[in-house]
Amino acid sequence: MNANEQKGYDIANGVMTAIGRLGLFLIVIWFIINLFGWGTDDTDYSSWRRSGLSLHTDAKTGLQYLAKDGALIPRLDQEGNHMRKEAP
């Protein structure tokens, strides 16, 4: 192997090492976010099992709605009543 081939090998090895470290870093960050439940709401089962729904509360009435893929539906309790967020 000549000097130019060795340089090319060293550069490729460095790039692959950097990509591997970045991937490992992103996996660790994802794990920490899920471990502490950041970004979840009370429609999610846990931070590991997300519902895919977003929770919206009407500012005037306090009534809650669930949204997914552009559809907005009322959030109901176990008795079928529209759920309301009480004012703080």
N, C-alpha and C positions, 0 to 999 in steps of 0.2 A: 504494500500500500504506500503510495507516495504522499507527500506533504499535503497536497490539495485534497486528496481523498480523505485523509485523516481530518482535515479542517471541516469538510462537509459532514463527516461522521460525527464529529464533536458538536457541531451546530445542531444537527438533527437530534442527537441525544439530549442536548440542552433544552431544545424546544419540547420534546416529548416529556422530559422531566418536569418542565414548567406547567404543561397542560395537565399532567397527572396531579401535581400539587394543587393546582387551581380546582380540579375536580374534587379532590379530597376536602379542600377547604369549603366548597359549596355543599358537600354532603354533611359536613359537621355543622354548618350554619343551619341547614334544613332540619337536622336532628334537634338542635337546640330550640329552634322556633316551635317545633311540634312538641317537644318535651314540656315546655312551659305554657303551651296553649295560646300563644300570641296569634291574634288574627281570627280567633274563633268567636262565634256568638252562640246564643242559647238554642239555635236550631241544629247545632252540630252535636253528634253523639259524643265525640271526643276530638282532640286535636289530630288524632291519627285517622279518624273516620269522619270526614267532613260531609255535610248534607248537600252541598252545592247550591243551597238556597241563600238568598240575602234577606235580611229582616229590615223592614221599613216601618217607621212610626209616623203617623200623621201628626204634624206639629200642633194643629188646632184641637183635634179631638182626642189624641193619644191612642187611637185605634191602630193596631198592628196588622201589617200585611207581609206576605211572603212573595218573593219574586224569583223567577227563573226563566231564562230564555225569553224575556219580554212579557211574560204572563204575570199578572199581579192578582193574588187571591187573598181573601181575608184569613187571618190566623185565628183558629178556633181552639177553645179549651176542650176538656173531655166531655162537657155537657153540650157542646155545640155553640157556645156563646162566643161572640167576637171578643178577642183578647184586647185589653187596654193597658197601656203603660201609665201608671200613676205618676203625677207630677211630683218632682222631688220636694 
